[in-house]
Amino acid sequence: MQRYAQFLIIAFVLGLDQLTKALVVRHVPYLGEIKVTSFFSIVHGRNYGGLFGFLSNHEAGRYIFLILPLIIIGFLIYYVFFYRMTLSRRIALTFVLAGAIGNVYDRVVQGYVTDFLDFFYGTHHWPAFNVADMAINFGIGLWLCVELLSSRKSAVTGSKATGG
């Protein structure tokens, strides 16, 4: 049953990620903006680099941010599907895996990742991101919460927190 839930999470994240990116590409011109609120816009940007566009102007960056995530995806597949761990940890890593697959898919097919969610205050903008990025961050946040709660529980009970 857990495997089906994992595949459903991956399918949902990938589907929503690709659908939203396709809608942006179709309806928002490249480098265009649709202002939604006083602090949020839908934009159409392309990220050729890593997090926040890191190394996007360097040819090596394109290869690094294609090869490194593929290696990470391999490790995540192992941990998500074959390593013994708690359900909450497995769900957290499944979200990270789904987001990583979504962004790597874009890099393989297009050579870049489409980013479109733009939050800002005045002229200060947080770097644009997408649904895959949200899944990665949600998974990491969930993992950290699980680890924090696990370490607190083990400190109270005097037992050692385990991954299984």
Secondary structure, 3 states (H helix, E strand, C coil): CHHHHHHHHHHHHHHHHHHHHHHHHHHCCCCCEEECCCCEEEEEEEECCCHHHCCCCCHHHHHHHHHHHHHHHHHHHHHHHHCCCCHHHHHHHHHHHHHHHHHHHHHHHHCCEEEEEEEEECCEECCCECHHHHHHHHHHHHHHHHHHHHHHHHHHHCCCCCCC
